[in-house]
């Protein structure tokens, strides 16, 4: 029986980033037993890639217990800090281990750019690092041409059309790479380093990218890789 309980007294850091003043929460010492969570990931053999998803690696679903505890413990902060004042429920859409292991040469153009998880404004990403700093944290970006930091439903068509034209002009497919800094298309807003048992919570429509470090070899063994648990939480 694995211990999915969360620390009732973690260290919280509340930030507001970008011109759009977007809330971002950093939680250190998140779970009571991070080592058990790493053990649950096993040897990586149960992880699977999803060709319909742009994540540059493999995933393995978490037991529902994990996401349920996040919703229960952090719902008050979704209401107060993230502005969901009228909400009455929190529900985990998905919660899964994620292991970044796609070789640079195999990256698709969309995997070389910041992305969003959804344009919906009531969904939040909860990224739980089960690795150390050298594996890379998460960076948030502003799209230079449009000035967009969050891609809402209203912005999606304009942003998508503009970015497609830019990606073709830049010929991204000829220079595969993991993004880790400001580029001609995107400006860094803030970079948060990975730290064992650290969690980031941010709106899912905020432009972001994992700072994946290919120099480490992109291992497919959870204990040697950029192992995270990524959860998507909808607040209604």
C-alpha positions in Angstrom: 0.0 0.0 0.0 1.6 3.2 -1.2 1.6 6.4 0.9 -0.2 9.1 -1.2 -0.7 11.5 1.7 0.3 15.2 1.3 2.2 17.3 3.8 -0.2 19.4 5.8 2.4 22.1 6.4 4.4 22.5 3.2 6.4 25.6 2.2 4.3 27.8 -0.1 5.6 30.6 -2.4 3.0 32.7 -4.2 4.1 34.5 -7.3 2.3 36.7 -9.9 4.1 36.7 -13.3 3.9 38.5 -16.7 2.0 41.5 -17.9 -1.2 39.6 -17.5 -0.4 39.1 -13.8 -0.8 35.4 -13.8 -0.8 33.5 -10.4 1.8 30.8 -9.9 2.2 28.7 -6.8 5.3 26.8 -5.7 5.0 24.2 -3.0 8.0 22.5 -1.5 7.9 19.4 0.6 4.6 18.5 -1.1 4.2 14.8 -0.4 4.9 13.0 2.9 6.8 10.2 1.1 8.3 11.2 -2.3 10.5 8.2 -2.2 7.5 5.9 -2.2 6.1 7.7 -5.2 9.4 7.2 -7.1 9.2 3.5 -6.1 5.7 3.3 -7.5 7.0 4.4 -10.9 8.9 1.1 -11.0 11.4 0.4 -13.8 9.6 2.4 -16.4 8.3 -0.7 -18.3 4.6 0.3 -17.7 5.2 3.8 -19.2 3.7 4.3 -22.7 4.1 7.0 -25.3 0.9 8.6 -26.8 1.4 9.6 -30.4 -1.7 11.9 -30.2 0.0 13.9 -27.4 2.9 16.3 -27.8 4.6 15.4 -24.5 8.2 14.3 -25.5 8.2 11.1 -23.5 6.1 8.4 -21.9 3.4 8.4 -19.2 1.8 6.0 -16.6 -1.5 6.8 -15.0 -1.5 7.4 -11.2 -4.1 5.9 -8.8 -7.1 8.3 -8.4 -6.2 8.7 -4.7 -3.3 11.0 -5.5 -5.4 13.5 -7.5 -8.2 13.4 -5.0 -5.9 14.4 -2.2 -4.7 17.4 -4.2 -8.2 18.6 -4.9 -9.2 18.2 -1.3 -6.2 19.9 0.3 -5.7 22.7 -2.2 -9.2 23.6 -3.2 -9.2 26.6 -0.8 -6.1 28.0 -2.6 -7.7 27.6 -6.0 -10.6 29.7 -4.7 -8.5 32.4 -2.9 -5.2 32.6 -4.8 -6.2 31.6 -8.3 -9.4 33.6 -8.2 -11.9 30.8 -8.5 -14.1 32.5 -5.9 -17.4 31.2 -7.2 -16.2 27.6 -7.6 -17.7 24.7 -5.5 -15.8 21.7 -6.8 -12.4 20.5 -7.9 -11.9 17.5 -10.1 -8.7 15.8 -11.5 -9.0 15.2 -15.2 -5.8 13.2 -15.4 -2.9 12.5 -13.1 0.1 10.6 -14.5 3.8 9.9 -14.1 5.7 11.6 -16.9 9.2 10.7 -18.1 10.9 12.8 -20.7 13.0 10.6 -22.9 12.5 11.6 -26.5 15.9 12.0 -28.3 16.5 15.5 -29.7 16.6 14.2 -33.3 13.1 12.7 -33.0 11.4 15.9 -31.8 8.5 17.2 -33.8 8.3 21.0 -34.3 5.5 21.5 -31.7 7.7 19.8 -29.1 10.4 22.5 -29.6 8.0 25.3 -28.6 6.2 26.4 -25.5 2.7 25.0 -25.3 -0.6 25.1 -23.4 -2.6 22.2 -22.0 -6.0 23.7 -22.8 -7.4 27.2 -23.6 -10.0 26.8 -20.9 -9.6 29.2 -18.0 -10.8 26.9 -15.2 -8.2 24.2 -15.6 -4.9 24.1 -13.7 -1.7 22.1 -14.1 -0.1 20.6 -11.0 3.5 19.4 -11.8 5.2 17.4 -9.1 8.9 17.0 -9.5 10.4 13.6 -8.5 13.9 14.5 -9.7 16.6 17.0 -8.9 17.6 20.3 -10.3 19.9 19.0 -13.0 17.0 17.4 -14.8 15.3 20.8 -15.5 12.3 22.6 -14.2 9.6 24.6 -16.0 9.8 27.9 -17.9 7.0 30.2 -18.7 6.9 32.3 -21.9 5.4 35.3 -23.7 4.8 35.0 -27.5 6.7 38.0 -28.9 4.5 38.7 -32.0 1.1 38.7 -30.2 2.3 39.5 -26.7 0.2 36.6 -25.5 1.1 34.8 -22.2 -2.1 32.9 -21.7 -3.9 31.4 -24.7 -7.6 31.6 -24.1 -10.3 30.3 -26.4 -10.7 33.8 -27.8 -7.0 34.0 -28.6 -6.6 30.5 -29.9 -7.2 30.9 -33.6 -5.1 34.0 -34.0 -2.3 32.6 -32.0 -2.4 29.2 -33.8 -2.3 30.8 -37.3 0.5 33.2 -36.4 2.6 30.5 -34.8 2.2 28.1 -37.7 3.4 30.7 -40.1 6.4 31.5 -37.9 7.3 27.9 -37.4 7.4 27.3 -41.1 9.4 30.5 -41.7 11.9 29.4 -39.0 12.2 25.9 -40.5 12.2 24.4 -37.1 12.2 20.8 -38.5 15.8 21.4 -39.7 17.1 22.3 -36.2 15.6 20.0 -33.6 16.2 21.1 -30.0 14.6 21.4 -26.6 13.7 25.0 -25.8 15.3 26.3 -22.7 15.7 30.1 -23.2 14.3 33.1 -24.9 14.2 32.8 -28.7 13.2 35.0 -31.7 9.6 33.8 -31.2 9.3 33.6 -27.4 10.5 35.6 -24.4 11.1 33.9 -21.1 8.9 35.2 -18.2 10.2 33.0 -15.4 12.1 29.8 -15.0 11.4 27.6 -11.9 14.1 24.9 -11.3 13.2 21.4 -10.5 13.6 20.2 -6.9 12.8 16.8 -5.4 9.2 16.9 -4.0 8.5 20.4 -5.4 5.2 21.2 -7.0 4.1 24.0 -9.4 0.5 24.9 -9.9 -0.4 27.3 -12.7 -3.2 27.9 -15.2 -3.2 25.3 -18.0 -3.5 28.0 -20.7 -0.2 29.7 -19.6 2.5 29.2 -22.2 5.1 26.9 -20.7 7.7 24.3 -21.5 9.7 21.8 -19.5 13.4 22.6 -19.3 14.5 19.2 -20.5 18.2 18.5 -20.3 19.3 16.1 -23.1 22.9 16.2 -21.9 22.0 13.8 -19.1 21.1 11.2 -21.7 17.3 11.2 -21.5 17.1 8.0 -19.5 13.9 5.9 -19.7 14.5 4.6 -16.1 12.4 6.7 -13.7 15.1 6.9 -11.0 17.6 8.3 -13.4 15.3 10.7 -15.4 13.2 13.8 -15.4 10.4 12.1 -13.5 7.3 14.1 -12.7 3.7 13.6 -11.9 1.5 15.9 -13.9 -2.1 16.4 -12.9 -4.8 18.5 -14.6 -7.4 19.9 -12.2 -10.7 21.5 -13.3 -12.4 24.0 -11.0 -16.1 24.6 -11.3 
